[in-house]
Amino acid sequence: MSDTALLQINNLTCIRDDRVLFEHLNLSLAAGQMLLVEGHNGCGKTSLLRILTGLKLPDEGEILWQGETIDQLAADYYEQVNYVGHHDGVKRELTCLENLRLVQAMGKPSGVDLDDALEQVNLYRYGDTLMGSLSAGQKRRLALSRLIVTEAKLWIMDEPFTSLDKSSMASFETMFEHHLDQQGLIVMTSHHDVEMVNADIQRLNLSQ
Amino acid sequence: MNRLSLSQAFIYLLRRDLTLAFRNRAEFANPLLFFILVITLFPLAIGAIPELLARIAPGIIWVAALLAAMLSLDSIFRSDFDDGSLEQLLMSAHPMPLLVLAKVTAHWLVTGLPLLMVSPVLAEMLGMPQEAQGMLMLTILIGTPILSLIGSIGVALTVGLPKGGILLSLLILPLYVPILIFASSAIEGAAGGLDVSAQIYMLLAFLFLAISLSPVAAAAALKMSMS
């Protein structure tokens, strides 16, 4: 594993409604590492993740990807990032396959066949089912399958395990470990206990 | 695998929005129904005075088209904002103005184009003279895309607000007024047998200005609404 940091957080401060969520945050993440952001509700976990995606601007500080700020990189950065937010980002009126095709069209497609991807997230027979008729957990699994059908080095996930059952959680954890083995990076928040024993995890507690 | 070219991405998003509109037919039929209803109510309220109706027909049709367009604007970004698809589009490796243009094109195809198609029938019903009907079609063809394009900036600015509806009308309506003026003046001129190329060129200038600038403005506004 290389020690050079791919993702760097420099002196980051986030203020919301006169409340300082976090200030002067410094962190760096190298290939194959995972950052697990912890803390109580409303402590700024989602804000931090959204700042990392560039969707939200920090009040102070900057995010560097391979030494350049993400504002400068813009599309070059987004090509390497996969984000699964609070919302699933899938359309209720489209089928699973249509949703995945769109995900591929908007990102950088990996070579994985869409049917294989659905099988991996245990939705194989739901390819032509409208998203609206799936359960919350199934929607979440489809949202996470964007990680499979597109190629990105950095995965940013906000509570990826919401509404998932134990066995799906375990299979996604395996997938995350595999991504880390492939020199990928993960930043995520989770209220569930993350049981990834082999992973190189940095923990950041925003409540302290 | 490589990512799609810009034109492929444009067509892909356009097709997705058209599919979504097709599966939500009721929602998109609403502005068209509103357009037809408003115009058919005028003769009932004003009374059977053919000369008067023919005289005010361009104004009625254009005001109704403008209000119908405003009614439909919110649907450009609302559902994508609510279900998180917009975040994903903003984080797409493709340039956001292009994606906005695809969405606005889809919006015009499902809301503007139907107005264009029913307007000759409504014009005939109001007794508009033949020579003015062609001009009406032309102004609606040029004008409604401008309404969608300018509207997209307003929606992009207000989509993050819980009750953005009123603000949207206040923001957008003043910008719609010039189009209304030039369009109805062109129709009136044509009905009187005048040369109206000046008005048409003006509308075309608005259209090209809107095509080239409003996607950029809307993309920037969406980024602001997100953070």
Interface residues (C-beta under 8 A of the other chain):
Chain A: R50 T53 G54 L55 K56 L57 A75 Y78 E79 V81 Y83 G85 H86 H87 D88 G89 V90 K91 R92 E93 L94 E98 R101 L102 V103 A105 M106 G107 K108 P109 S110 G111 R146 E151
Chain B: M1 N2 R3 L4 Q8 A9 Y12 L13 R16 T19 L20 R23 N24 S79 D82 D83 G84 S85 E87 Q88 L89 L90 M91 S92 A93 H94 P95 L99 K223 M226 S227
